[in-house]
Amino acid sequence: MNPEEIGQRLADAAETDRAGSGLHVRSIRGVRGSPHGVIARVAAEAWKGGGWKLPRAEDALNTLFGAAWEDGIVAIGLLAASVPDRPHDALEIARGWLDRIDDSISADAVGWLVLGPSALASRQDLVGLASKLRTMPRPETRRAAVMAAMASLPVPIEGPAGAPLRERIGSKDVQFVEHVVPGVVGGIADLFVRDEDPIVRKALRRVLGAWAAEDADGATEWLEAVKGGAPRLLRDEVEKAAKKARRREA
């Protein structure tokens, strides 16, 4: 299945579902309106069909990513499924896409499914990578850097972009690590704890909540060590998730 065929499949689905779940997204690349379930199915079938090995598939992935928003989600998913074979190549391609992302869903997918796991798999400094992205003007780029921390937590991946990786693994529940990777979430949180853009802060709340749910003590220790105190919304998220985790353990 080439980029044109993928685009046609997504367009056909949008025609039959005028209330497509993608219609709430705003992107300069355009939105077809394809339901998320269809995006996931097309992405999984594209991966199953083969032909997406790096570096040979880089041009096709770039073409796919540059089409409509849904096509971009499929491209991110195919790239994510390529990470185990060519993590360094996948990381470089994803970094090239960061300036073109203008929505939160794509930012989350690139960060969680590609930036995070490819940096960890290639033994690169994920916190250092996030530090380089910290000063980028686009909040979507910074959000991707924050969401990369999710790859260091034992949390199952979410969203339609995860479909090719689920197809490759042969499981609906896919996570990148079995235990919290020390230093990664706290290091990235330190970088973005004062970022006041709403979409960045929302992503950080999600990451911190997931961390506290898996490692209540570690997340709480980070919270108490924030110089000048963490913003109230972040503090509340950590304390709420940590409380639930401790109650569950008890």
N, C-alpha and C positions, 0 to 999 in steps of 0.2 A: 504494500500500500504506500503510494508516494504522497507528497504533500497535497497535490491537487485532488487525489482521491479522498484523502482525509477531509479536506475542506468541503468536498461535495457531500460526503456522508453527514457532516455536521450541518450543512445548509439544508439538506433534505429533512433532517430531524427538526430543524427550526420551523420549516414550512408546515409540518404536521402538528406542531405544538406552539401556537401563537403566544401562549403564556409561559414560554420557556424560562427556566430558572436563572438563566444568565442575563435576562433583560435588566436586572437591577444594577448590573456592572456598568461603569462608564470607562471607556478606553479609547484613545485616539486611533487605535488599530481597528475599531469597529467591533460590534457585538452581533453575532448571528441570532442569539436567543435560544441556543440549544440547551436542553435540560442537562443537569450535571450527570445524571445517570447515563445519558447517551454519550457524553464526553468521555466518561470512564470506560464505557464499553468500546468505543472507537479506539481509544488509547490502548486498551488491552489487546484488541484485535490487531492493531498496527504492530505492536511489539511481537505478538505471536507470529505474525507474518514474516518477521525477520528483516534484515537489511539496515539495521540501525547501529552497527558496530562503529566505534570511533577508531581512528579519526576519519574514516571514509564517509561517514554519514553527517559530518559537520555542516556541509553546505545545505543538505536537505533539512536538517534541524533548524538552521538559521532562516531558511525560506519559510518553514512552517511557523516558526515563532513570530515572524514578521507579518503574518496574515492576520486574521481576526483574533479576537481575544480567546475564543475557544480553541482555535488552532494552537495558540501559544501555550495553553494549559496542556494540550497533548504533547507539544514539543518538550515542555518541562518534564513531563512524565517519562517520555522516552529517554531523555537525557539522564534522569534519575536512575532508570533501570540499567544504564550503561556505566554507572559509577563503579561497581565492583570490578569491572574489567580495566577501565582507564580513568581512575579518579583524578589524575592531574589534568588530563584533557577535558574532562567534564567540568572541573572547577574553572578552567580558563574560559570555556564557552559560556558558562553561567555568569561569570564576571562581565563578559562582554554584553550580556543582556540586561544588566542591572540599570543602565541609564535609559532603557526603553520601557521599563515596567512602570505603569501608572495606576495600578490598582492593588489593593491589599491581598486579594486571593492569590494573584501571581507572585507577589512578594513573599508571602508565606510559603508557597510551594517551592520557589527557588531556594529560599533560605533553609527550610527544614529538610527538603528532599535532595538538594544538590550541594549547596555551599557547605553545610554542616558535615554530612557524611563523606563528601569527597576530601575535605580538609583532614578529617580524622583518618580516613583510609590511606591518604598519602603522607600521613604523619606531619602535616603542616600545622602551624600554630593557629588554631581557630580564633583565639582571642586576639592575636596579632592581626589576622585578617579583618576581624570586626573593627579593630582600632583604625585600620586604613579607611574603612567605610564610614566611620563615625562622623567625619566632617563633610560628607557628601550633602549637597543642597536638597536633593529630592528625598522626602520622608519615606517613600516606598523603598528606596535603596537602604536606608537606615533600618527600616522594618525588616527587610530581608536579613540584614546582619544580626538583628536581635533573634529572629526566628531560627537562625542557624543553630542557636543554643539548644533547640529542641532535639537535635540529633544526638546530643550527649546525655539524654534522659531516656529511661526505659519506658517510653510511651509509644503506643501504636500510631503509625502515620494516619493521616486523615485526608479526605478530599479526592476529587477525581484524578488529579495528577498522580496519585499513588497507584493507580490501576496497573500500569505496566510493571512496576516493581512487584506488586502482589501476584501478577501473572508469572513473572520470572521465578519468584520464590515458591509459588504454589500454595499461598496461604492468604487468608483475609486479614490476619493480624501480623503486621510486620513492624518491627522496631529495630533500631540500629545498634543498641547496646543492651546488655543485661542489667547493668548497674550504672548509677550516676557517675559520669566521668569527672573526677575531682578537678576543681578550679575553673572549669569552662563556663558554667552558668554564672557563677559569681563574678568572674572576670568580665564577661560581656555585660552583665548587669551594672557593674561599676562604670562602664563606658557610657551607658545610656540612661542612668538613673535620673539625670537632670534634663533629659530631652523632653521638651514640653509639647511636641507635636502630638495631637490626639491619637493618630494611627500608630505612632511609635510606642507611645505609652500603653496603648491597649495591648500591643504585642508583648511588651515587657510584663504586663500584669499576667498574661497567659503563661508566659515562660516561668515566672516566679511562682505562680500558683501550682504549676505542674511540678516544679522543683520541690516545693514545700510538701506536696502530696507524697513524693517519693523519699524525701530526705528532710523531715521536719526540723531536725536539729541543725543541719547545715544551712538551710535557708534562713532559719531564725538567727543563727550566728551572723550571717551576712547582713541581715536586716539591722541588727543592733550595732554593727560596725560601720554603717554608712555615716560618713562625716556630715554633721549638720542634720542628720535624720532623713529617712526616706520620705518621699511624698505620701500623703495620707492614703491615697488609693492603692499604692503599692504595699504599704504597711498592712492595710486591711486585708488585701488579697493573701499575703503570706501568712498572717495570723489566722485567718479563716481556714486556709488549706492545711496549715500545720495542726490546728486544733482537731480537724476531722481525721487527719492521719494518726494522731496520737490516740484519739478515741477508738479508731479502728484497730490499732495495735493492742490496746488494752482489752 
